[in-house]
Amino acid sequence: MRFFLWLSAHDRLMTNAHRFRRGLGTDPTCKGCFQVEEDTLHILRDCIHVRGIWNNLVPSTEQVTFFSLPLNTWLRYNLKKSPSSLWCTIFTTAVWWLWKWRNVRCFEDADFKPVNPPLFIHLKAKEIADAFTIENCFLASAFGSRTQENLI
């Protein structure tokens, strides 16, 4: 949720289009597809390369809605899913890594392509979910439920 608040407050990431308008870049187009001016939603959802990743992550029944919402609505919609589901973690993990991979393409290696991004994102999301589960177990034992050790 913190990511959403930051993005809403700033309304956009420092995309190539924003860098170009501020005289910080020479080309406003996407370094992934070179087809359109790069804005926040293009980086995170609409670029042809990113769309392919989302197609593998988003259930087919959700794809029409997922790909049609404006930026802030899209963020809210995906962050307000059931807390018991893994989707919020998958979504935020995907957004984070898509942004990181975009930066690698822009600033380090124009030919960079991550290996099996949907699998990578699923594995990272599971690591995060597991970490929170372990943390909750530690917190529960430290602040609430007490275990009793019996020597036999």
N, C-alpha and C positions, 0 to 999 in steps of 0.2 A: 504494500500500500504506500510506503514511503516513496517509491519510484513514481507512482501515479501523482502524488502531491507535488513532487519536484517538477515533473513534466507539465502538469497543469499550470503551475506557477510561472514557468518559463515559456510555456506554450509551444516550444519547439526545441529541437536539438540543434547543434551547430552543424547543419547540413552543408553540402557543397553550394547549394543555392544561397544560403545565408552567408557563408564565407565569401562567395563571389560578390554579393551586394555590399559587403563591408570592405572589399578590396583585399581580402585575405586569401583569395584563391583565383585561379585563372579560368576555371571551368565549372559551371553550375550543374553539369549533368552527373548522373549516377555512374560510379566507377564499376558497377556490376553489370549493367545492361547498356550503358551509353545511349539510352533511348530518350529519356525524359529528364527534366530538371529534378534534382534530388531534393525532396522535402521529407519531413519526419515520417509521414505515413508510407511514403515510397520505400524508405530505408527499412522500416519495421514490418511492412506487410505487403506492399504492392509490387516491388521489383520482381521480375520474372524468376530470379534465383531464389528469392526469399519466399515467394508464393509456392514454389515447389516444396520447400521445407514445411511450410504451414499445411499444405495439402496432405502431407504425411502425418502431421500431428493432430489436426483438427478432424473430429468425426465428420463424415460426409453429410450427415443430417444438419450440422451446424455451419457448413461452409458458406452458404448463401448469406446468412446473417453476418458471419465473421468477416467476409470480404466486402461488405457493403456499408458498414458503419463509418461515420466520421471519427477522427482521431480520439477525442475525449470520450465519446460514447463507446467507442471500441475498447478503450482502456477500462472504463467502468464496467462494461458488460463482462469482460473476461476476468476482472479482478473480484467480481461479486458472485462468482460461482460458489457452489456449496463448499464450505470449509472442510468437509469430510472428503472431498474429492481431491485428486492430485492436480487437477487442471490449473489452479492458480499458480502452483509451483512450476508446472511445465511452461505456462505462459510467460511468467516473469523470467524464468531461466532462458527461454527462447529469445525474448526481447533483449536480455542482457548480452547473450552470445551473438545475436545478429548484429547488434551495435558494435561489439568488439571486433567481429570479423570484418565488418564494413570499414572500421578504422585501420585494420591491417591492410586491406585493399587500397585505401586512400593514401596511407602514410608510409607503408613499408614495402609491400609486395603486391603490385597491381594484378598479378596472376594468381593470388592466393585463393584456394578453394578448400574449405574444410572437408574432412573425410567423414562421410555418412552423418551429416548434421542431425537428422531426426533421432538416430540412435544415441549420438553424443548428448543431445539435449535430454532425452529420456534418462540416461544414466546419471547426468548431473542433477536432474530434478529428483531422482530417487535418493541420491546422496544427501541432498538438502532435506528432503522429507525425513529420511532416517536420522539425520543429525537433530532435527527438531524433536523427533520421537525420543531419542536418547536424552536430549536436554530436558524434556518434560519428565522423563523417568527420574532423572537426577533431582529436578526441582521438587517433584512429588515426594521423594524420599527425604529430601532436606527440609521441606517446609510443611509437610502434611502427614501423609500416611507413614507410619513408622513400622519398620520391620523388626521382628524380634528374633534374635538368634538363640537357638536352643542347642546346647551341646548334648550329644547322645553318646 
